[in-house]
Every structure is written in structure tokens, then in C-alpha cells.
Amino acid sequence: MKVLQVGAEIYPLIKTGGLADVLGALPQALCQQGADLRLLLPGLPGIIDAVLHAKRVCQIGPVFGAASVTLLRAQMPYSHVPAYVIDAPFLYRRGGGPYQDRHGAEWADNLQRFGLLGWVAAQLAQGRLDPDWHAEVVHAHDWHAALSCAYLHAHPAGEASSVFTVHNLAFQGLFPQGDWALLGLSSRYMSPSALEFHGQLSFMKAGLKFADRITTVSPTYAREVATAEFGMGLEGVIRGRGADVSGILNGIDTRVWDPASDSALSQRYSASQPQGKALCKAALQKQFGLLAEPDAPLLGLVSRLTSQKGLDLVLSVLPEIIRMGGQLVVQGTGEAALEAAFRIAADAHPGRVGVLLGYDETGAHRLIAGADMILVPSRFEPCGLTQMYGLRYGTVPIVRRVGGLADTVHDVGQGDSAGAPGNGFVFDTAQPEALRDAITRAFGQYRQPQAWAQLMQRGMAENLSWDLPALQYMALYERLGSERLEMKRRDVD
């Protein structure tokens, strides 16, 4: 099966969130399942400067406002997965982030930047750019790649089916309706039944309307996005796709996230030799200026600091955490008001609260290894990887029962649907009292060393790898291939 995976960021080269982790690990797992797979990535500095053995495939010429566009074929460092990279210096070679400038403002030409990504994906799939390879399935990830589904629909030459994965419906790729002409699509695509969304263009809607199949990054999120509470205004479109929508739970890269081999840690450890975790906790307390109290329950939080993540709930219950003898370490960056609030909390509770404002991948590993519990109190969470990293590192998750959090964390008082014991602490309502009660229960269990050790062991024993999700994606690709063959037979008959 020839599969083209299309995305805007990839770990470890460019990362703003969990999407990069998925693009860094899922293609490797699919290759191990026998897929003839290629990546397609924009030529951002962190990508184009890092790929190996880059060779020109073709010169595309002036498109989407770029005077020069070259398609390169290369290999990813570390994994050696084959990749196509779009070298368009005018659109991609710039400072700042993949979507925003250094001041946090969206790039004014994001429509052209990611319109080009989708257009090249469709051209590649149809064999128009590389005569040696074409895709049978185009798998587009999130709004940045979603336009590939519309371009394939508009020009259906070739045999490629499309899969569109929603990583977070809150980010939709909305642009002014007046920029429509820059996309080169016919006027019928600028309608409420296509890309138009409340007077704007929606890249997300392009994927939802025109992909052959839609997946979300967890089964629960697939159900949630069909409701008004979680659908972000697109719930009607999603419900209209019916059985074409399904959820496949993300995995994690268990080679990158492995406490037994993690070079970021001050002391490595494993489920069979867990003693090193206490040393990681002591190192974390020292790093954040916390009191060296080995028996104090230490809560960790690694997150984008946004209202989606429910961090106002953490601030509300912080006095109770301190009163119960707990400590809190926070790492993240985001909304100015939340950054300021956590900075004030650290100043008000020296020795009990530590905060690092910024992105630090190595620091995230150390925090998750050193904490006793990991907080993920999100208002909505398509999948969430942090709670899975916590389970892998024996750091017990405390989460709200939404999205992928509901699919991966089962309360110790209830267990999972198969009757297995729980692996964390879960609360239902996005209210401070509900989070406080979950933390109180967790602290009570923590003070029972034997029960806590068993809880840690259960989490560390889980298979959180990409093996099963890769099999599920391969099965989806094969079904699409079979359906396309059946359509051909009907056309012949």
C-alpha cells in the first residue's frame, strides 16, 4: 500500500504540540507494517536544513505567490523514513514558528503556505510530480493539510483515496473569503456545502467534506465532535458524514519515551527497577527550588497554558494542594494571563510551587519522570499524550473524563470497561471542586505505599505504542483500496 502522509510539523525537527509527535512516530510504525510510505512536509528551516540526501524531483515554478518552488526527495534523520519536502523559500524560509511570527501573530500568507502543501499532495498522489511514485492513499493531518482532500476531489484523476485526521477541531484554518481566488479551485467549492464557513474559508471543512474517510485521534473524541458542545460549529458537517467518521487512539513513541533508556533523566529506572524515580523526584525538586521532601506528593503539569487545558481549575485548587502538603511544578507557555498567574503562584508559595515558562522538550521528560502525578484537567482533549507519557513513567494521571483522556485513564474506583483495575484518577465536571476531590483521592492513595506502587506498575505495564493504531490505519487504507477496486469493476460492468 502506497501511503502519503501530509503534515506541517514533525518531531524532533519542528514541534508545537502533539501533532509533531504523531508525525514523528506513526509513519515509522506504518513502515513496519509493510506500507510503502512517504512523508510530505513544508520546507520550514528546521525541516529542510535537517533532512538527509535531498535531491530535486522537479521544479514546480511560480505558484501560490512563490516565484520558485522545488520538490525535493530526501530521508528523515533518525528514522530514515522517505520524505518529500517543498522548497519554497518565499513561503517557508523565515524565522518564528510554523504558523506564527516571533510575536505570536498568524502569518498573513498562511492560506498560500498551506494551500501549497495540499496542492502538492494532490499532484504527487496523481503521479504528476514524481514519475517514479504515486500514492494510493493520501493521509492528511489537521487543517494545514486538509486542502489536499479538496484538490483530489476537484481533479479526481489517478487512484488515490484520502483520509483526513482531526487532531484538534478548535484550530480550523479560517481565512477571508476574499482570498478565494488564490486557491485555484472552481467557484462551486466556495459555497456552504464546501469550504465556506460563516463568511470565511475553512481549511478544516475541506477535509471534513471531501476526504473519503475521517478519523479523530481517539474514539471518544469522534463521538464528541458530533455534538454542539465539542463540534466548534462543525458538528452538523460531521454528523452528515455518518459512518465515514471514526476514532483511532494515538500511541506514543516508546523508544523516545522510555524511562529505562531516557538520557534526559538524572537516573534511569523501569517497572522492574523503579528505585531511580525517587532520585528523579529529588532532582526535580532541586531544579525548581522546592523543599526536599521525598514524601510530599508532587504534582506535575506540562501543557500549553490555555483555557482549553483547564489550568484555571488548577489555580483555583492550589491553596488546597498546599494545605494537603503537596507540591506543584509547571512547565508551559501560552496565554499571558495564565503565565502571569502561575508566576505569581510560584512567588507566593516558595518551596511548594515551581514554574518554568517556555518550551523545553528535555525538561518535559525530567518533569514527567520526577513528578508523582501528572495533571491533565482539560475542558476538551482530542487525545492527549501527556497522560500516556505519565503512565509510561509511573507518574499517575489525574484527568477529566473527556476525549482521549477518557479512553486512556480509568479511575481506580471504577476500573475500565473490561473490569480491569484503574490506572489513575478521573473527574467529570470542569469545576474546581471536582478536580480537588480527584486530587484528594490521589493523595490518599499516595500515602498507602503498597497500593501506590501497584498503581504505578499497572500504568508502566500498559502497551501504549503505535503498534495497534498502525494496524488500525492499515486496515482502513486496505478497505479504501478495496472500495476503489469495487467502484472500478462497477464502472467496467
PANUVEX-694356 format. One record per residue (C-alpha): residue number from 0; x, y, z; residue in three letters. Coordinates in steps of 0.02 Angstrom, whole numbers, plus 50000, padded with zeros to 5 digits. Example, Ala and Ser with C-alpha at 12.3 -4.5 7.8 and 13.67 -1.06 7.14 Angstrom:
<pts>
{pt 0, {50615, 49775, 50390}, ALA}
{pt 1, {50684, 49947, 50357}, SER}
</pts>
This chain:
<pts>
{pt 0, {50000, 50000, 50000}, MET}
{pt 1, {50074, 50167, 49944}, LYS}
{pt 2, {50035, 50298, 50075}, VAL}
{pt 3, {50075, 50485, 50075}, LEU}
{pt 4, {50070, 50561, 50250}, GLN}
{pt 5, {50049, 50750, 50244}, VAL}
{pt 6, {50080, 50867, 50390}, GLY}
{pt 7, {50154, 51033, 50442}, ALA}
{pt 8, {50267, 50983, 50586}, GLU}
{pt 9, {50365, 50831, 50640}, ILE}
{pt 10, {50461, 50783, 50796}, TYR}
{pt 11, {50604, 50812, 50828}, PRO}
{pt 12, {50628, 50943, 50692}, LEU}
{pt 13, {50478, 51059, 50715}, ILE}
{pt 14, {50357, 51041, 50861}, LYS}
{pt 15, {50218, 51149, 50931}, THR}
{pt 16, {50112, 51007, 51002}, GLY}
{pt 17, {50058, 50827, 50991}, GLY}
{pt 18, {50036, 50832, 50801}, LEU}
{pt 19, {50226, 50832, 50783}, ALA}
{pt 20, {50241, 50680, 50895}, ASP}
{pt 21, {50114, 50586, 50789}, VAL}
{pt 22, {50202, 50629, 50625}, LEU}
{pt 23, {50367, 50579, 50702}, GLY}
{pt 24, {50309, 50406, 50757}, ALA}
{pt 25, {50158, 50346, 50656}, LEU}
{pt 26, {50249, 50338, 50488}, PRO}
{pt 27, {50384, 50227, 50564}, GLN}
{pt 28, {50252, 50110, 50634}, ALA}
{pt 29, {50163, 50103, 50466}, LEU}
{pt 30, {50326, 50062, 50378}, CYS}
{pt 31, {50350, 49918, 50499}, GLN}
{pt 32, {50177, 49856, 50448}, GLN}
{pt 33, {50233, 49850, 50266}, GLY}
{pt 34, {50172, 50017, 50199}, ALA}
{pt 35, {50267, 50096, 50054}, ASP}
{pt 36, {50260, 50265, 50139}, LEU}
{pt 37, {50319, 50440, 50101}, ARG}
{pt 38, {50301, 50599, 50202}, LEU}
{pt 39, {50261, 50768, 50127}, LEU}
{pt 40, {50320, 50918, 50228}, LEU}
{pt 41, {50338, 51106, 50202}, PRO}
{pt 42, {50517, 51166, 50184}, GLY}
{pt 43, {50525, 51256, 50351}, LEU}
{pt 44, {50704, 51293, 50407}, PRO}
{pt 45, {50701, 51161, 50543}, GLY}
{pt 46, {50648, 51030, 50416}, ILE}
{pt 47, {50741, 51072, 50257}, ILE}
{pt 48, {50905, 51100, 50349}, ASP}
{pt 49, {50894, 50931, 50436}, ALA}
{pt 50, {50835, 50806, 50306}, VAL}
{pt 51, {50963, 50690, 50229}, LEU}
{pt 52, {51015, 50657, 50048}, HIS}
{pt 53, {50898, 50788, 49974}, ALA}
{pt 54, {50882, 50779, 49784}, LYS}
{pt 55, {50773, 50880, 49667}, ARG}
{pt 56, {50622, 50788, 49597}, VAL}
{pt 57, {50553, 50930, 49494}, CYS}
{pt 58, {50541, 51118, 49477}, GLN}
{pt 59, {50360, 51169, 49501}, ILE}
{pt 60, {50378, 51352, 49459}, GLY}
{pt 61, {50284, 51505, 49522}, PRO}
{pt 62, {50129, 51452, 49619}, VAL}
{pt 63, {50036, 51518, 49773}, PHE}
{pt 64, {50134, 51680, 49769}, GLY}
{pt 65, {50305, 51596, 49772}, ALA}
{pt 66, {50418, 51632, 49623}, ALA}
{pt 67, {50518, 51473, 49649}, SER}
{pt 68, {50453, 51305, 49712}, VAL}
{pt 69, {50557, 51147, 49705}, THR}
{pt 70, {50504, 50974, 49761}, LEU}
{pt 71, {50643, 50878, 49848}, LEU}
{pt 72, {50653, 50694, 49891}, ARG}
{pt 73, {50750, 50655, 50050}, ALA}
{pt 74, {50759, 50548, 50206}, GLN}
{pt 75, {50711, 50595, 50382}, MET}
{pt 76, {50855, 50597, 50505}, PRO}
{pt 77, {50844, 50468, 50645}, TYR}
{pt 78, {50705, 50365, 50563}, SER}
{pt 79, {50761, 50370, 50379}, HIS}
{pt 80, {50579, 50373, 50325}, VAL}
{pt 81, {50571, 50436, 50144}, PRO}
{pt 82, {50507, 50614, 50131}, ALA}
{pt 83, {50461, 50744, 50002}, TYR}
{pt 84, {50499, 50922, 50054}, VAL}
{pt 85, {50427, 51076, 49969}, ILE}
{pt 86, {50567, 51203, 49950}, ASP}
{pt 87, {50477, 51369, 49931}, ALA}
{pt 88, {50592, 51497, 50014}, PRO}
{pt 89, {50471, 51643, 49999}, PHE}
{pt 90, {50335, 51548, 50093}, LEU}
{pt 91, {50431, 51438, 50216}, TYR}
{pt 92, {50608, 51500, 50248}, ARG}
{pt 93, {50579, 51627, 50385}, ARG}
{pt 94, {50603, 51647, 50572}, GLY}
{pt 95, {50469, 51623, 50702}, GLY}
{pt 96, {50359, 51468, 50709}, GLY}
{pt 97, {50272, 51364, 50577}, PRO}
{pt 98, {50108, 51458, 50596}, TYR}
{pt 99, {50152, 51620, 50686}, GLN}
{pt 100, {50288, 51751, 50689}, ASP}
{pt 101, {50401, 51786, 50838}, ARG}
{pt 102, {50266, 51896, 50916}, HIS}
{pt 103, {50130, 51763, 50907}, GLY}
{pt 104, {50036, 51838, 50759}, ALA}
{pt 105, {49973, 51719, 50623}, GLU}
{pt 106, {50073, 51731, 50462}, TRP}
{pt 107, {49970, 51838, 50343}, ALA}
{pt 108, {50002, 51716, 50199}, ASP}
{pt 109, {49957, 51554, 50288}, ASN}
{pt 110, {49823, 51522, 50158}, LEU}
{pt 111, {49955, 51514, 50022}, GLN}
{pt 112, {50081, 51422, 50131}, ARG}
{pt 113, {49963, 51279, 50172}, PHE}
{pt 114, {49863, 51288, 50013}, GLY}
{pt 115, {50027, 51244, 49926}, LEU}
{pt 116, {50052, 51097, 50043}, LEU}
{pt 117, {49881, 51025, 49999}, GLY}
{pt 118, {49900, 51058, 49813}, TRP}
{pt 119, {50070, 50972, 49804}, VAL}
{pt 120, {49998, 50823, 49899}, ALA}
{pt 121, {49861, 50801, 49769}, ALA}
{pt 122, {49982, 50823, 49624}, GLN}
{pt 123, {50100, 50694, 49698}, LEU}
{pt 124, {49960, 50571, 49730}, ALA}
{pt 125, {49907, 50581, 49549}, GLN}
{pt 126, {50083, 50548, 49482}, GLY}
{pt 127, {50106, 50723, 49410}, ARG}
{pt 128, {50266, 50771, 49501}, LEU}
{pt 129, {50366, 50611, 49530}, ASP}
{pt 130, {50353, 50486, 49386}, PRO}
{pt 131, {50427, 50350, 49497}, ASP}
{pt 132, {50296, 50355, 49635}, TRP}
{pt 133, {50114, 50397, 49665}, HIS}
{pt 134, {50003, 50370, 49816}, ALA}
{pt 135, {49857, 50253, 49837}, GLU}
{pt 136, {49807, 50342, 49998}, VAL}
{pt 137, {49837, 50522, 50047}, VAL}
{pt 138, {49828, 50539, 50236}, HIS}
{pt 139, {49811, 50724, 50281}, ALA}
{pt 140, {49839, 50782, 50460}, HIS}
{pt 141, {49741, 50929, 50529}, ASP}
{pt 142, {49689, 51088, 50441}, TRP}
{pt 143, {49861, 51128, 50372}, HIS}
{pt 144, {49850, 50978, 50254}, ALA}
{pt 145, {49661, 50971, 50233}, ALA}
{pt 146, {49653, 51058, 50065}, LEU}
{pt 147, {49734, 50905, 49985}, SER}
{pt 148, {49563, 50821, 50001}, CYS}
{pt 149, {49477, 50961, 49906}, ALA}
{pt 150, {49608, 50962, 49768}, TYR}
{pt 151, {49592, 50773, 49748}, LEU}
{pt 152, {49404, 50791, 49738}, HIS}
{pt 153, {49415, 50933, 49612}, ALA}
{pt 154, {49533, 50837, 49497}, HIS}
{pt 155, {49498, 50651, 49528}, PRO}
{pt 156, {49624, 50584, 49403}, ALA}
{pt 157, {49725, 50439, 49473}, GLY}
{pt 158, {49679, 50310, 49602}, GLU}
{pt 159, {49714, 50395, 49769}, ALA}
{pt 160, {49590, 50388, 49912}, SER}
{pt 161, {49601, 50513, 50054}, SER}
{pt 162, {49599, 50503, 50243}, VAL}
{pt 163, {49587, 50660, 50349}, PHE}
{pt 164, {49634, 50656, 50533}, THR}
{pt 165, {49566, 50790, 50650}, VAL}
{pt 166, {49693, 50822, 50787}, HIS}
{pt 167, {49603, 50972, 50863}, ASN}
{pt 168, {49441, 51041, 50794}, LEU}
{pt 169, {49469, 51206, 50885}, ALA}
{pt 170, {49602, 51256, 50758}, PHE}
{pt 171, {49513, 51265, 50590}, GLN}
{pt 172, {49620, 51365, 50470}, GLY}
{pt 173, {49499, 51508, 50437}, LEU}
{pt 174, {49537, 51640, 50306}, PHE}
{pt 175, {49449, 51789, 50224}, PRO}
{pt 176, {49325, 51742, 50090}, GLN}
{pt 177, {49405, 51871, 49976}, GLY}
{pt 178, {49563, 51765, 49965}, ASP}
{pt 179, {49468, 51627, 49875}, TRP}
{pt 180, {49549, 51658, 49705}, ALA}
{pt 181, {49721, 51617, 49775}, LEU}
{pt 182, {49674, 51433, 49792}, LEU}
{pt 183, {49637, 51400, 49609}, GLY}
{pt 184, {49479, 51300, 49645}, LEU}
{pt 185, {49319, 51322, 49547}, SER}
{pt 186, {49181, 51432, 49618}, SER}
{pt 187, {49074, 51283, 49667}, ARG}
{pt 188, {49195, 51249, 49810}, TYR}
{pt 189, {49159, 51420, 49884}, MET}
{pt 190, {48986, 51376, 49949}, SER}
{pt 191, {48909, 51322, 50115}, PRO}
{pt 192, {48912, 51142, 50051}, SER}
{pt 193, {49100, 51154, 50027}, ALA}
{pt 194, {49232, 51270, 50105}, LEU}
{pt 195, {49126, 51421, 50153}, GLU}
{pt 196, {49101, 51435, 50340}, PHE}
{pt 197, {49006, 51586, 50409}, HIS}
{pt 198, {49078, 51703, 50279}, GLY}
{pt 199, {49254, 51634, 50287}, GLN}
{pt 200, {49356, 51497, 50205}, LEU}
{pt 201, {49384, 51344, 50314}, SER}
{pt 202, {49527, 51225, 50276}, PHE}
{pt 203, {49462, 51109, 50411}, MET}
{pt 204, {49296, 51099, 50322}, LYS}
{pt 205, {49386, 51049, 50161}, ALA}
{pt 206, {49447, 50892, 50248}, GLY}
{pt 207, {49281, 50856, 50331}, LEU}
{pt 208, {49182, 50875, 50169}, LYS}
{pt 209, {49296, 50795, 50041}, PHE}
{pt 210, {49402, 50660, 50125}, ALA}
{pt 211, {49346, 50483, 50088}, ASP}
{pt 212, {49365, 50442, 50273}, ARG}
{pt 213, {49385, 50550, 50428}, ILE}
{pt 214, {49472, 50495, 50587}, THR}
{pt 215, {49497, 50581, 50752}, THR}
{pt 216, {49637, 50542, 50873}, VAL}
{pt 217, {49527, 50448, 50996}, SER}
{pt 218, {49361, 50355, 50990}, PRO}
{pt 219, {49279, 50465, 51121}, THR}
{pt 220, {49328, 50624, 51028}, TYR}
{pt 221, {49250, 50552, 50870}, ALA}
{pt 222, {49084, 50545, 50963}, ARG}
{pt 223, {49108, 50713, 51049}, GLU}
{pt 224, {49140, 50815, 50891}, VAL}
{pt 225, {48968, 50767, 50826}, ALA}
{pt 226, {48890, 50866, 50971}, THR}
{pt 227, {48862, 51052, 50993}, ALA}
{pt 228, {48971, 51055, 51150}, GLU}
{pt 229, {49128, 50996, 51061}, PHE}
{pt 230, {49091, 51019, 50875}, GLY}
{pt 231, {49151, 51200, 50862}, MET}
{pt 232, {49010, 51240, 50741}, GLY}
{pt 233, {49054, 51095, 50626}, LEU}
{pt 234, {48953, 50961, 50715}, GLU}
{pt 235, {48821, 50961, 50577}, GLY}
{pt 236, {48953, 50929, 50444}, VAL}
{pt 237, {49025, 50788, 50548}, ILE}
{pt 238, {48857, 50708, 50582}, ARG}
{pt 239, {48822, 50718, 50397}, GLY}
{pt 240, {48971, 50605, 50362}, ARG}
{pt 241, {48896, 50467, 50469}, GLY}
{pt 242, {48996, 50306, 50470}, ALA}
{pt 243, {49138, 50388, 50374}, ASP}
{pt 244, {49197, 50460, 50541}, VAL}
{pt 245, {49290, 50351, 50666}, SER}
{pt 246, {49417, 50368, 50804}, GLY}
{pt 247, {49588, 50285, 50813}, ILE}
{pt 248, {49679, 50315, 50976}, LEU}
{pt 249, {49853, 50388, 50961}, ASN}
{pt 250, {50002, 50293, 51027}, GLY}
{pt 251, {50167, 50361, 51090}, ILE}
{pt 252, {50343, 50330, 51031}, ASP}
{pt 253, {50400, 50207, 51163}, THR}
{pt 254, {50580, 50224, 51106}, ARG}
{pt 255, {50583, 50410, 51140}, VAL}
{pt 256, {50478, 50395, 51297}, TRP}
{pt 257, {50560, 50256, 51398}, ASP}
{pt 258, {50622, 50288, 51575}, PRO}
{pt 259, {50742, 50140, 51560}, ALA}
{pt 260, {50840, 50224, 51420}, SER}
{pt 261, {50795, 50409, 51430}, ASP}
{pt 262, {50958, 50508, 51425}, SER}
{pt 263, {50869, 50664, 51489}, ALA}
{pt 264, {50844, 50588, 51662}, LEU}
{pt 265, {50963, 50606, 51808}, SER}
{pt 266, {50930, 50423, 51846}, GLN}
{pt 267, {50851, 50293, 51732}, ARG}
{pt 268, {50725, 50169, 51800}, TYR}
{pt 269, {50598, 50039, 51746}, SER}
{pt 270, {50447, 49944, 51809}, ALA}
{pt 271, {50559, 49805, 51874}, SER}
{pt 272, {50686, 49928, 51949}, GLN}
{pt 273, {50586, 50081, 51998}, PRO}
{pt 274, {50706, 50149, 52130}, GLN}
{pt 275, {50777, 50281, 52012}, GLY}
{pt 276, {50613, 50375, 52007}, LYS}
{pt 277, {50642, 50440, 52184}, ALA}
{pt 278, {50808, 50513, 52126}, LEU}
{pt 279, {50720, 50595, 51978}, CYS}
{pt 280, {50597, 50672, 52101}, LYS}
{pt 281, {50738, 50741, 52210}, ALA}
{pt 282, {50822, 50814, 52055}, ALA}
{pt 283, {50659, 50896, 52001}, LEU}
{pt 284, {50630, 50971, 52172}, GLN}
{pt 285, {50805, 51043, 52170}, LYS}
{pt 286, {50786, 51111, 51992}, GLN}
{pt 287, {50625, 51203, 52036}, PHE}
{pt 288, {50682, 51262, 52207}, GLY}
{pt 289, {50557, 51155, 52301}, LEU}
{pt 290, {50582, 51091, 52476}, LEU}
{pt 291, {50675, 50924, 52476}, ALA}
{pt 292, {50529, 50824, 52545}, GLU}
{pt 293, {50533, 50648, 52473}, PRO}
{pt 294, {50363, 50604, 52546}, ASP}
{pt 295, {50270, 50759, 52484}, ALA}
{pt 296, {50152, 50716, 52340}, PRO}
{pt 297, {50224, 50808, 52190}, LEU}
{pt 298, {50102, 50858, 52053}, LEU}
{pt 299, {50170, 50893, 51879}, GLY}
{pt 300, {50092, 50994, 51738}, LEU}
{pt 301, {50164, 51005, 51561}, VAL}
{pt 302, {50047, 51097, 51446}, SER}
{pt 303, {50006, 51240, 51332}, ARG}
{pt 304, {49942, 51371, 51453}, LEU}
{pt 305, {49769, 51397, 51378}, THR}
{pt 306, {49591, 51395, 51441}, SER}
{pt 307, {49561, 51232, 51345}, GLN}
{pt 308, {49679, 51143, 51462}, LYS}
{pt 309, {49579, 51187, 51619}, GLY}
{pt 310, {49725, 51270, 51704}, LEU}
{pt 311, {49614, 51396, 51792}, ASP}
{pt 312, {49547, 51246, 51888}, LEU}
{pt 313, {49723, 51207, 51948}, VAL}
{pt 314, {49747, 51386, 52007}, LEU}
{pt 315, {49581, 51378, 52099}, SER}
{pt 316, {49629, 51222, 52197}, VAL}
{pt 317, {49811, 51269, 52226}, LEU}
{pt 318, {49779, 51325, 52407}, PRO}
{pt 319, {49705, 51153, 52444}, GLU}
{pt 320, {49855, 51067, 52364}, ILE}
{pt 321, {49971, 51167, 52477}, ILE}
{pt 322, {49862, 51137, 52630}, ARG}
{pt 323, {49869, 50948, 52599}, MET}
{pt 324, {50059, 50953, 52594}, GLY}
{pt 325, {50076, 50941, 52407}, GLY}
{pt 326, {50195, 51023, 52285}, GLN}
{pt 327, {50167, 51081, 52106}, LEU}
{pt 328, {50285, 51102, 51958}, VAL}
{pt 329, {50225, 51183, 51797}, VAL}
{pt 330, {50306, 51195, 51626}, GLN}
{pt 331, {50225, 51279, 51478}, GLY}
{pt 332, {50190, 51436, 51382}, THR}
{pt 333, {50033, 51516, 51315}, GLY}
{pt 334, {49905, 51645, 51368}, GLU}
{pt 335, {49983, 51795, 51454}, ALA}
{pt 336, {49856, 51797, 51594}, ALA}
{pt 337, {49889, 51614, 51640}, LEU}
{pt 338, {50077, 51637, 51629}, GLU}
{pt 339, {50064, 51785, 51748}, ALA}
{pt 340, {49950, 51689, 51866}, ALA}
{pt 341, {50069, 51542, 51882}, PHE}
{pt 342, {50218, 51659, 51904}, ARG}
{pt 343, {50125, 51745, 52047}, ILE}
{pt 344, {50082, 51575, 52122}, ALA}
{pt 345, {50265, 51524, 52122}, ALA}
{pt 346, {50314, 51687, 52208}, ASP}
{pt 347, {50176, 51666, 52337}, ALA}
{pt 348, {50223, 51486, 52380}, HIS}
{pt 349, {50412, 51470, 52377}, PRO}
{pt 350, {50469, 51292, 52405}, GLY}
{pt 351, {50297, 51225, 52360}, ARG}
{pt 352, {50268, 51287, 52181}, VAL}
{pt 353, {50392, 51295, 52038}, GLY}
{pt 354, {50359, 51365, 51864}, VAL}
{pt 355, {50457, 51363, 51702}, LEU}
{pt 356, {50377, 51470, 51567}, LEU}
{pt 357, {50435, 51407, 51398}, GLY}
{pt 358, {50452, 51254, 51288}, TYR}
{pt 359, {50584, 51128, 51341}, ASP}
{pt 360, {50571, 50951, 51273}, GLU}
{pt 361, {50710, 50884, 51386}, THR}
{pt 362, {50632, 50972, 51534}, GLY}
{pt 363, {50465, 50889, 51496}, ALA}
{pt 364, {50546, 50718, 51510}, HIS}
{pt 365, {50625, 50765, 51676}, ARG}
{pt 366, {50465, 50837, 51746}, LEU}
{pt 367, {50359, 50686, 51700}, ILE}
{pt 368, {50490, 50567, 51771}, ALA}
{pt 369, {50510, 50665, 51933}, GLY}
{pt 370, {50328, 50701, 51973}, ALA}
{pt 371, {50219, 50578, 52068}, ASP}
{pt 372, {50062, 50629, 51973}, MET}
{pt 373, {50028, 50717, 51808}, ILE}
{pt 374, {49882, 50838, 51793}, LEU}
{pt 375, {49779, 50848, 51633}, VAL}
{pt 376, {49617, 50937, 51683}, PRO}
{pt 377, {49565, 50986, 51506}, SER}
{pt 378, {49396, 51057, 51458}, ARG}
{pt 379, {49416, 50959, 51296}, PHE}
{pt 380, {49559, 50848, 51241}, GLU}
{pt 381, {49557, 50762, 51070}, PRO}
{pt 382, {49681, 50631, 51128}, CYS}
{pt 383, {49814, 50696, 51245}, GLY}
{pt 384, {49985, 50618, 51251}, LEU}
{pt 385, {50044, 50686, 51419}, THR}
{pt 386, {49938, 50564, 51518}, GLN}
{pt 387, {50011, 50420, 51417}, MET}
{pt 388, {50187, 50483, 51448}, TYR}
{pt 389, {50140, 50487, 51632}, GLY}
{pt 390, {50081, 50306, 51631}, LEU}
{pt 391, {50240, 50253, 51542}, ARG}
{pt 392, {50347, 50339, 51676}, TYR}
{pt 393, {50248, 50279, 51827}, GLY}
{pt 394, {50177, 50453, 51852}, THR}
{pt 395, {49994, 50430, 51894}, VAL}
{pt 396, {49875, 50537, 51788}, PRO}
{pt 397, {49736, 50645, 51859}, ILE}
{pt 398, {49622, 50691, 51714}, VAL}
{pt 399, {49450, 50750, 51663}, ARG}
{pt 400, {49341, 50619, 51578}, ARG}
{pt 401, {49343, 50691, 51401}, VAL}
{pt 402, {49412, 50638, 51232}, GLY}
{pt 403, {49566, 50530, 51233}, GLY}
{pt 404, {49586, 50556, 51420}, LEU}
{pt 405, {49428, 50452, 51444}, ALA}
{pt 406, {49497, 50318, 51329}, ASP}
{pt 407, {49665, 50300, 51415}, THR}
{pt 408, {49639, 50337, 51600}, VAL}
{pt 409, {49518, 50236, 51706}, HIS}
{pt 410, {49478, 50283, 51884}, ASP}
{pt 411, {49548, 50174, 52022}, VAL}
{pt 412, {49375, 50167, 52098}, GLY}
{pt 413, {49292, 50106, 51939}, GLN}
{pt 414, {49420, 50018, 51827}, GLY}
{pt 415, {49396, 50001, 51640}, ASP}
{pt 416, {49253, 49929, 51539}, SER}
{pt 417, {49333, 49757, 51542}, ALA}
{pt 418, {49337, 49756, 51731}, GLY}
{pt 419, {49525, 49785, 51747}, ALA}
{pt 420, {49585, 49893, 51893}, PRO}
{pt 421, {49602, 50079, 51863}, GLY}
{pt 422, {49764, 50168, 51818}, ASN}
{pt 423, {49730, 50346, 51876}, GLY}
{pt 424, {49605, 50469, 51945}, PHE}
{pt 425, {49463, 50541, 51841}, VAL}
{pt 426, {49338, 50681, 51870}, PHE}
{pt 427, {49189, 50731, 51764}, ASP}
{pt 428, {49141, 50914, 51778}, THR}
{pt 429, {49255, 51060, 51738}, ALA}
{pt 430, {49235, 51130, 51913}, GLN}
{pt 431, {49368, 51162, 52047}, PRO}
{pt 432, {49275, 51052, 52171}, GLU}
{pt 433, {49283, 50902, 52054}, ALA}
{pt 434, {49469, 50923, 52024}, LEU}
{pt 435, {49500, 50949, 52210}, ARG}
{pt 436, {49409, 50787, 52252}, ASP}
{pt 437, {49512, 50690, 52124}, ALA}
{pt 438, {49675, 50761, 52194}, ILE}
{pt 439, {49618, 50722, 52372}, THR}
{pt 440, {49585, 50541, 52323}, ARG}
{pt 441, {49754, 50531, 52236}, ALA}
{pt 442, {49845, 50599, 52387}, PHE}
{pt 443, {49755, 50472, 52497}, GLY}
{pt 444, {49812, 50330, 52386}, GLN}
{pt 445, {49988, 50401, 52377}, TYR}
{pt 446, {50001, 50386, 52566}, ARG}
{pt 447, {49973, 50198, 52551}, GLN}
{pt 448, {50143, 50148, 52480}, PRO}
{pt 449, {50098, 49970, 52431}, GLN}
{pt 450, {49937, 50022, 52341}, ALA}
{pt 451, {50030, 50165, 52255}, TRP}
{pt 452, {50169, 50051, 52195}, ALA}
{pt 453, {50041, 49933, 52119}, GLN}
{pt 454, {49955, 50080, 52034}, LEU}
{pt 455, {50120, 50138, 51959}, MET}
{pt 456, {50160, 49962, 51900}, GLN}
{pt 457, {49992, 49946, 51811}, ARG}
{pt 458, {50023, 50104, 51712}, GLY}
{pt 459, {50202, 50058, 51666}, MET}
{pt 460, {50146, 49886, 51606}, ALA}
{pt 461, {50023, 49954, 51477}, GLU}
{pt 462, {50059, 49941, 51290}, ASN}
{pt 463, {50048, 50122, 51234}, LEU}
{pt 464, {50147, 50100, 51074}, SER}
{pt 465, {50093, 50138, 50895}, TRP}
{pt 466, {50081, 49953, 50852}, ASP}
{pt 467, {49891, 49936, 50869}, LEU}
{pt 468, {49848, 50108, 50795}, PRO}
{pt 469, {49961, 50070, 50646}, ALA}
{pt 470, {49867, 49907, 50616}, LEU}
{pt 471, {49702, 50001, 50625}, GLN}
{pt 472, {49760, 50131, 50500}, TYR}
{pt 473, {49825, 49996, 50382}, MET}
{pt 474, {49656, 49909, 50391}, ALA}
{pt 475, {49570, 50074, 50348}, LEU}
{pt 476, {49686, 50102, 50200}, TYR}
{pt 477, {49653, 49925, 50137}, GLU}
{pt 478, {49465, 49950, 50150}, ARG}
{pt 479, {49478, 50108, 50046}, LEU}
{pt 480, {49581, 50015, 49917}, GLY}
{pt 481, {49453, 49876, 49907}, SER}
{pt 482, {49312, 50001, 49888}, GLU}
{pt 483, {49402, 50089, 49746}, ARG}
{pt 484, {49430, 49924, 49656}, LEU}
{pt 485, {49246, 49882, 49676}, GLU}
{pt 486, {49199, 50051, 49602}, MET}
{pt 487, {49312, 50015, 49452}, LYS}
{pt 488, {49228, 49848, 49424}, ARG}
{pt 489, {49057, 49930, 49427}, ARG}
{pt 490, {49114, 50060, 49301}, ASP}
{pt 491, {49176, 49922, 49185}, VAL}
{pt 492, {49015, 49824, 49202}, ASP}
</pts>
